[in-house]
Structures are given as structure tokens and as C-alpha cells.
């Protein structure tokens, strides 16, 4: 009853372990649960455990959900888990699957805002490239900051290139680990906020002149990223719930190296996961 009072649009909460109930006629699926990495566990062991989980969930989506369902994968390793879910749901368009890198996107905006002395709302067009891991590349070469009512480039606003190419990137990359160290648990409210941001923009579109970061299926043609990876790109969303790449952004050598590094990690993850998928 308390939930119904607190959330006026909430009609019902159904707790179930039955796939035909949980996945029936879904408009949106937020896949939060995954096998967490435990002490002494190698990454391949983590991938093996999660392939089983996301193969099962992908198959359930394929069987029971609407073909228009929007699937957002949060459970880590989110990019590769999302790829496995998509491959296990062949009748649902690949473009309907995305993974959450909005938390990293929000963290990048917050770091810039703190450095410049503005609010996060005054920072736009940060980019998270690649994997939701420590290889991700937070890129602010195309980002802008609103100062005294006017947007200027982040490099012009911050006036500290060494910080932007060093500590800023490391802070965003390692923020999740820092949260775990501080509270002995992973991110909670900030992750929930990022999920809400992600779903809201899918449903209502991105504001004009802005783009955001989402892990989506690569096409082999955009920004030199290999085909068939769930890779975080800058995207814009329209009100019909479709997304498209932000095209034509110039990529310097510094960015190219970091974008390729995180793509290589995703290729390696994919190869391992697909091997497990074929034997699962």
C-alpha cells in the first residue's frame, strides 16, 4: 500500500519467478540482475556465469515480450551481457537493446561541473566511448559548459589540459570502484537515477542540440568500431523511441587510441562469451 501511495502512477507490483509472467507483453525490460564478480574470480569465469543468465533472459524476451520492447541491460559486464541477450532474442530488433553507460556519462558531467563551478545541468555533450569498465573513454572534446549564459568548449572553460587528459579520465573510469571502497557496496541511487535518465530519453527523445551516451549495437561503419559489439556511442533519440549515431565528430589521435583500446576489450569479451554461448 505504501508503494501505491508514494507512486501515483503505479498500479501493481508483481513478484514472480515465472518467465511467462515476468516477461509477458513487456514494453520495457530493465535487466539489473547479474552474477557479481567475487574475490578470486577471473573475468572469463564471470562471463561464463552471466552468459547463462542473459541467454535465458534473452530467450524469455523473445518468447513472451512485445517485439517493440526496449531492453536496457544494467548488470555487469553490461555491454557483453546485452550482446548475449540480443543474440538470444533473434526476433527482437538489435536496435531495441542498449546497455547503461549513462551513469558514467553523468559522472563525467559532474566532474566537469565541479571543476568549473557550475551545475551538472550546465554541462552537455560529454561522451562515454566503449565498455562500461575501466577501459571506457570519457571524452569531452565535443562537450560544452554554460558560463554566464553562454556555452563554451570544455577545454576553454577548464583551462587545464593535463587534468582533462589525466585525472579526469581516471576518476570517471574508476568511480565505481571508489564508491565500492567507500560504502562497501556498489552504486545505488546514482545508478537508479541514470536508469531513469536513460529510459526517459528513449521514451521522450533528447533535447535539441544535445546528445548522450548509450551502449548500442555497432554497425562496423561508425567511428572505426568493429561490427557487432555493444559499444557506447554518442547518440540522439527521437520521440518515436528510435536512436541514431551522432555522426561526423572529429576524432584526434589521443581519442582514437583510447577508443581502440576499449573496443579491443569488448572484442575479447565477445569472443569468450560467444564460445560459452555455443556450449551453454
C-alpha positions in Angstrom: 0.0 0.0 0.0 2.9 2.4 0.8 4.3 2.0 -2.7 0.9 2.8 -4.2 0.7 5.9 -2.2 4.2 7.1 -2.9 4.0 6.5 -6.7 0.7 7.7 -8.0 1.2 6.1 -11.5 2.0 2.7 -10.0 -0.9 0.2 -10.4 0.6 -3.1 -9.3 3.8 -4.8 -8.3 4.1 -8.5 -9.2 6.8 -10.6 -7.7 7.4 -13.8 -9.6 10.0 -16.3 -10.7 7.9 -17.4 -13.7 9.2 -16.2 -17.0 5.8 -16.3 -18.7 4.6 -13.9 -16.1 7.6 -11.7 -15.7 8.3 -11.1 -19.5 4.7 -11.2 -20.8 3.9 -8.3 -23.2 6.7 -6.0 -21.9 7.1 -2.5 -23.3 10.4 -2.1 -21.4 12.7 -4.5 -19.7 15.4 -3.3 -17.3 17.8 -6.3 -16.7 19.5 -5.4 -13.4 20.4 -8.8 -12.1 23.7 -10.5 -13.0 26.4 -12.6 -11.3 28.7 -10.2 -9.5 32.4 -10.7 -9.6 33.7 -12.4 -6.5 37.2 -12.4 -4.9 39.5 -14.7 -6.9 37.1 -14.9 -9.9 38.7 -14.4 -13.3 36.8 -12.3 -15.9 36.2 -15.4 -18.0 34.5 -17.1 -15.1 32.3 -14.0 -14.7 31.4 -14.1 -18.4 30.6 -17.8 -18.3 28.2 -17.4 -15.4 26.5 -14.4 -17.0 26.1 -16.0 -20.4 23.7 -18.5 -18.9 21.7 -15.7 -17.2 21.4 -13.5 -20.2 20.8 -16.3 -22.7 17.8 -17.3 -20.6 16.5 -13.8 -20.2 17.0 -13.1 -23.9 15.1 -16.2 -24.9 12.3 -15.3 -22.5 12.1 -11.8 -24.0 11.9 -13.4 -27.5 9.1 -15.7 -26.4 6.9 -13.5 -24.3 7.7 -9.8 -24.7 6.4 -7.4 -27.3 8.6 -7.2 -30.4 8.8 -3.5 -29.8 10.2 -4.0 -26.2 13.1 -1.7 -25.2 15.7 -3.7 -23.3 18.2 -1.9 -21.0 20.9 -4.1 -19.5 22.4 -2.8 -16.3 24.0 -5.9 -14.8 27.8 -6.1 -15.4 29.6 -6.8 -17.6 26.8 -4.8 -19.1 27.9 -4.4 -22.7 28.6 -8.1 -23.3 25.6 -9.2 -21.3 23.5 -7.0 -23.5 25.0 -8.6 -26.6 24.3 -12.1 -25.4 20.7 -11.1 -24.5 20.2 -9.7 -28.0 21.7 -12.8 -29.7 19.3 -14.9 -27.7 16.3 -12.9 -28.9 16.6 -13.1 -32.7 13.0 -11.8 -33.4 13.5 -8.6 -31.5 15.4 -5.9 -33.4 19.0 -5.4 -32.3 18.5 -1.6 -32.1 16.0 -2.3 -29.2 18.8 -3.4 -27.0 21.1 -1.0 -25.1 23.3 -1.1 -22.0 23.7 1.6 -19.4 26.6 3.9 -19.7 24.5 6.9 -18.6 25.9 6.6 -15.1 29.4 7.1 -16.5 28.1 10.0 -18.7 26.5 11.6 -15.6 29.7 11.2 -13.6 31.7 12.9 -16.4 29.3 15.8 -16.4 29.6 16.1 -12.6 33.4 16.1 -12.6 33.4 19.0 -15.2 30.8 20.9 -13.3 32.7 20.6 -10.0 35.9 21.7 -11.7 34.3 24.8 -13.3 31.9 25.7 -10.5 28.6 25.2 -12.3 25.8 22.7 -12.0 25.7 19.4 -14.0 22.8 20.8 -16.0 25.2 23.4 -17.4 27.4 20.7 -19.0 26.3 19.0 -22.2 27.6 16.6 -24.9 30.1 14.6 -22.9 30.7 11.2 -24.5 31.4 7.8 -23.0 33.0 5.6 -25.6 33.2 1.8 -25.4 32.9 -0.6 -22.5 31.3 0.0 -19.1 34.6 -0.9 -17.5 37.9 0.7 -16.5 38.8 1.0 -20.2 35.9 3.3 -21.0 36.9 6.6 -22.5 35.1 9.7 -21.2 35.6 12.3 -24.0 34.9 16.0 -23.5 36.5 17.2 -26.8 32.9 18.0 -28.1 31.4 18.9 -24.7 30.3 22.4 -23.7 29.8 24.3 -20.5 27.3 27.1 -19.9 29.0 30.1 -18.2 27.2 33.4 -17.8 24.5 32.3 -20.1 26.9 31.2 -23.0 28.1 27.8 -23.9 31.9 27.4 -24.5 34.1 24.4 -25.0 35.2 22.4 -22.0 38.9 22.8 -22.7 38.4 26.6 -22.9 36.3 26.5 -19.7 38.6 24.3 -17.6 41.9 25.7 -18.8 43.8 22.6 -17.6 44.6 20.1 -20.4 46.7 17.9 -18.2 43.8 17.3 -15.8 41.3 16.7 -18.7 43.7 14.1 -20.2 44.7 12.6 -16.9 42.9 12.7 -13.6 39.5 13.5 -15.1 39.6 10.3 -17.2 40.9 8.2 -14.4 38.3 9.5 -11.9 35.4 8.6 -14.2 36.9 5.3 -15.1 37.5 4.3 -11.5 34.4 5.9 -9.9 32.5 2.7 -9.5 35.5 1.1 -7.6 35.8 4.3 -5.5 32.1 4.0 -4.5 32.5 0.4 -3.5 35.6 1.2 -1.4 33.8 4.0 0.4 30.5 2.3 1.1 31.4 -1.4 0.7 28.6 -1.7 -1.8 28.2 -0.7 -5.4 26.4 2.4 -6.7 22.7 2.6 -5.8 20.9 6.0 -6.1 23.2 7.3 -8.8 22.7 4.1 -10.8 18.9 4.3 -10.3 19.0 8.0 -11.5 21.0 7.0 -14.6 18.5 4.2 -15.4 15.6 6.7 -15.2 17.5 9.2 -17.4 18.2 6.5 -20.0 14.6 5.3 -20.1 13.1 8.8 -20.1 15.2 9.8 -23.1 14.3 6.6 -25.0 10.6 7.5 -24.4 10.7 11.2 -25.0 13.8 11.9 -27.0 16.9 14.0 -26.4 16.7 17.8 -26.1 17.6 19.6 -29.3 21.3 20.2 -29.7 22.3 17.6 -27.1 23.4 14.0 -27.3 24.0 11.3 -24.7 25.9 8.1 -24.2 24.4 4.6 -24.7 25.8 1.2 -25.3 24.2 0.2 -28.6 25.0 -2.2 -31.4 27.9 -1.2 -33.6 27.5 -1.3 -37.4 31.1 -1.6 -38.4 31.0 1.9 -40.1 30.8 4.3 -37.3 34.0 5.7 -35.7 36.1 2.7 -36.7 34.4 0.4 -34.1 34.2 -3.2 -35.2 30.9 -4.7 -36.2 28.5 -6.5 -33.8 29.6 -5.1 -30.5 27.5 -3.3 -27.8 29.7 -0.2 -27.6 28.9 3.1 -26.0 28.5 5.8 -28.6 27.1 9.4 -28.7 23.5 9.1 -29.8 20.4 11.2 -30.2 16.9 9.8 -29.7 13.7 10.9 -31.3 10.2 10.8 -29.9 9.4 7.7 -31.8 11.8 5.8 -29.5 14.5 5.3 -32.1 18.1 6.3 -31.8 20.8 7.2 -34.3 24.5 7.8 -34.0 25.8 11.4 -33.8 27.9 11.4 -37.0 30.9 13.3 -38.2 32.6 14.2 -34.9 36.3 14.7 -35.5 38.4 12.2 -33.6 42.0 13.1 -32.6 44.9 10.7 -32.1 44.6 10.8 -28.3 40.9 9.8 -28.5 41.5 7.2 -31.3 44.0 5.3 -29.1 41.6 5.1 -26.2 38.6 4.2 -28.3 40.5 1.4 -29.9 41.7 0.1 -26.5 38.2 -0.3 -25.1 37.0 -1.8 -28.4 39.7 -4.5 -28.2 38.5 -5.4 -24.7 34.9 -5.7 -26.0 36.1 -7.9 -28.9 37.9 -10.2 -26.4 34.9 -10.3 -24.2 32.6 -11.1 -27.1 34.8 -14.0 -28.3 34.9 -15.6 -24.9 31.1 -15.1 -24.3 30.1 -16.4 -27.7 32.2 -19.5 -27.1 30.4 -20.1 -23.9 27.1 -19.3 -25.6 27.6 -22.0 -28.1 28.2 -24.6 -25.4 25.5 -23.3 -22.9 
